[in-house]
Amino acid sequence: MTGLFSEVFLSALLFGAVTAAIPLLLAGLGEQMSEKAGVLNIGIEGMMLAGAYLGFVGAFYSGSLWLGFLTGAAGGVAVALVMALLCVRIGLNQIVIGIALTLGLEGLTALLHHFQFSRSYPRLPAAEVTVIPLLSDIPVIGPALFKQHLIVYLAVALVFGMGYVYRRTQLGLNLQAAGDKPAALDVAGIDVVRTRTVAVLTTGALAGLGGAYLANVGAGLFIPFITNGAGFLGIVLAMLARGRPIWVLFGALLFGVCLSLTTAMQVAGINIPTDIIQMLPFLAVMIMLVLFGRRASLPAALGIPYERGAR
Amino acid sequence: MSIDTAPTVSATALDATSGAATRRDILHRLLMTLGPILAALVIAGCILLAVGVDPLAYYGYVLEKGLFSPLGIQQTLTRMAPLLFLAAGLIVAFRAGMWNLGGDGQFLLGAVTAAASAPVLVQIMPAWLALFCSFLIAMVVAMTWSLVPALLRAYQGVNEIITTLMMTFLGTSLANVLVKLVFRDPGTTVPQTRTLPVEDRLPRLFETTITSGLLLGLAAIIIVHLVMTRTAFGLKLRIVGANPRAAVHSGLGVPGLTIAVFAISAGLAGLAGAVDIIGVQGNVRADWNPAYGLAVIPAVFLARMNGFAAIGFVFLLSVLSIGGESAARRLGVPNHFTLVLVSIVLIVLALAEYVDHRYSQSRKA
């Protein structure tokens, strides 16, 4: 058993946790913005899949990971555009459209993968890491936290950036109002539909980026249904975080540890069926909900399309 | 009580008694359904063209296999049985304003417990009683599974969208654990439960391969529809759905009703699993997850939570999925295309309803 808790193992476990947490973090931050503005974005799973597929395609054909991230984010935005048009602009039911988009993107990406890659299953080379000097020399956490791809640091920086936007800027206030009292925002002379559209498109970009990270850095390839519920986990994180980006980060890391534990235990040959280990993160959420659920608060106008003059 | 101020589902939730629809209305609705479906087929056809498949050949197979061939239509009608139960469960939940998105977990746990109990029970009691008991066990297990989200929503106000989603992920894994570790058939190398002999399954209808589960499903959804639209209990649930605060003020025991809604909804999902196993599959294989629930949710919405309309949409879903499966085998288009098709149909139908609504409103004004 000593090997199990060796420095190398712990470090690998943490590294895996961060890798697993980043897509969840990006999805959770994106969903948080939508929910803040009053749009329950159930299509986020579909946006992540679009991002994963297009991100992989972009990185594979161009050979550049960064271009892959860009195409991935663009894919997420494309799906978000449909969502914004249907649910924000003309006010169709967000849950129907969200589920339909998720189903459609699941099918579409799997279909395209089948015709494009199913015979060769191409892989991307391992992602380059950016080593942060000094910090990366710390035992255990150094190699795990400070030898990651640059986008990981950017994603963490984004947490603080979004915290700033929400608390200190006009845009942050507008978003909050669009979710809590859209009519008041309208009276203040600010377009509710535009504010919500900005939020949904940002969600798309972040979810797409998360998907691209999942495929390009996490797995190195695209397989159908690769997100496997990561978008739904993002929704949960956003709801638990009560509008604070920092809590999305903590939640994503907790999930990341659970997911990484799953792989690590399999590698270590511990004889627990994978199905039981796979239940861990969800069990963790349910326990968190039972303990802290009462405090999960949601914007008042969440899920309700805004129509000027409607009672 | 001001129902009008209630958001989201209220508008559709309370105008349930549209029984006196004239023939003109029915014709209109039929047009408003078939038109968008045609449009969706054209859009999806463009995707098929893009990947180099002849859309006409594909749709030809879908129609032939899903609708017009004797075997195909029988399969389609058989597929409807579990979907009808799921739809019935969703109608109860959605009309009461509760988002039970955990149908798949409840479905699978119901399926696994039915598959585990039925082959054992048929050996010790008459077949009909054994099947009845298996149905009952599946229902109770699924109901129990929904208890956590129900209690959290009823007494803590925790949003049920997250909890039911989480429970469905947990339920899927738990169902696999049960199949692989607890109820595994020792007689086979493949991880699956004991197989219920064909002669002990639900009887088939007349000389066909259609399962009699179809009748059970139809009965379930019609009963649910009538209970929701014609009874005091149904009215209470609709009031809770339309405006929970008003429901509290009018003296309804909202927590109790919430738990009842979850129990009925999950129980019906569990029955859906049982009817699929006892009627059709006979056993549960490891990692089996047809994921019916996610496609049924938008269908129930488009049916405006009306039981009879839901039957129509479930039929459409079945034709698409059975037809899509065989077209996939013949033309080399992976089955995933059915998902794309269903998704486009749902979106176009939702759009058409919006346009129709706007049009009729502007005419009134």
HADDOCK unambig.tbl for C-alpha pairs under 7 A between the chains (distance, minus, plus):
assign (segid A and resid 96 and name CA) (segid B and resid 298 and name CA) 4.91 0.50 0.50
assign (segid A and resid 97 and name CA) (segid B and resid 347 and name CA) 6.38 0.50 0.50
assign (segid A and resid 100 and name CA) (segid B and resid 343 and name CA) 4.70 0.50 0.50
assign (segid A and resid 100 and name CA) (segid B and resid 346 and name CA) 6.44 0.50 0.50
assign (segid A and resid 100 and name CA) (segid B and resid 347 and name CA) 6.65 0.50 0.50
assign (segid A and resid 101 and name CA) (segid B and resid 343 and name CA) 6.49 0.50 0.50
assign (segid A and resid 103 and name CA) (segid B and resid 339 and name CA) 5.74 0.50 0.50
assign (segid A and resid 103 and name CA) (segid B and resid 340 and name CA) 6.76 0.50 0.50
assign (segid A and resid 103 and name CA) (segid B and resid 343 and name CA) 5.92 0.50 0.50
assign (segid A and resid 104 and name CA) (segid B and resid 339 and name CA) 5.62 0.50 0.50
assign (segid A and resid 104 and name CA) (segid B and resid 340 and name CA) 4.27 0.50 0.50
assign (segid A and resid 104 and name CA) (segid B and resid 343 and name CA) 4.83 0.50 0.50
assign (segid A and resid 107 and name CA) (segid B and resid 336 and name CA) 4.51 0.50 0.50
assign (segid A and resid 107 and name CA) (segid B and resid 337 and name CA) 5.60 0.50 0.50
assign (segid A and resid 107 and name CA) (segid B and resid 339 and name CA) 4.94 0.50 0.50
assign (segid A and resid 107 and name CA) (segid B and resid 340 and name CA) 5.06 0.50 0.50
assign (segid A and resid 108 and name CA) (segid B and resid 337 and name CA) 6.80 0.50 0.50
assign (segid A and resid 108 and name CA) (segid B and resid 340 and name CA) 5.89 0.50 0.50
assign (segid A and resid 110 and name CA) (segid B and resid 336 and name CA) 6.38 0.50 0.50
assign (segid A and resid 111 and name CA) (segid B and resid 334 and name CA) 6.41 0.50 0.50
assign (segid A and resid 111 and name CA) (segid B and resid 336 and name CA) 5.99 0.50 0.50
assign (segid A and resid 111 and name CA) (segid B and resid 337 and name CA) 6.39 0.50 0.50
assign (segid A and resid 236 and name CA) (segid B and resid 162 and name CA) 5.68 0.50 0.50
assign (segid A and resid 275 and name CA) (segid B and resid 173 and name CA) 5.29 0.50 0.50
assign (segid A and resid 275 and name CA) (segid B and resid 176 and name CA) 6.69 0.50 0.50
assign (segid A and resid 275 and name CA) (segid B and resid 177 and name CA) 6.07 0.50 0.50
assign (segid A and resid 276 and name CA) (segid B and resid 173 and name CA) 6.88 0.50 0.50
assign (segid A and resid 276 and name CA) (segid B and resid 177 and name CA) 6.82 0.50 0.50
assign (segid A and resid 279 and name CA) (segid B and resid 170 and name CA) 5.61 0.50 0.50
assign (segid A and resid 279 and name CA) (segid B and resid 173 and name CA) 6.35 0.50 0.50
assign (segid A and resid 282 and name CA) (segid B and resid 166 and name CA) 5.85 0.50 0.50
assign (segid A and resid 282 and name CA) (segid B and resid 170 and name CA) 6.33 0.50 0.50
assign (segid A and resid 286 and name CA) (segid B and resid 163 and name CA) 6.99 0.50 0.50
assign (segid A and resid 293 and name CA) (segid B and resid 158 and name CA) 5.54 0.50 0.50
assign (segid A and resid 294 and name CA) (segid B and resid 156 and name CA) 5.17 0.50 0.50
assign (segid A and resid 294 and name CA) (segid B and resid 157 and name CA) 6.30 0.50 0.50
assign (segid A and resid 294 and name CA) (segid B and resid 158 and name CA) 5.98 0.50 0.50
assign (segid A and resid 296 and name CA) (segid B and resid 158 and name CA) 6.92 0.50 0.50
assign (segid A and resid 304 and name CA) (segid B and resid 7 and name CA) 6.93 0.50 0.50
assign (segid A and resid 304 and name CA) (segid B and resid 8 and name CA) 6.04 0.50 0.50
assign (segid A and resid 311 and name CA) (segid B and resid 5 and name CA) 6.18 0.50 0.50
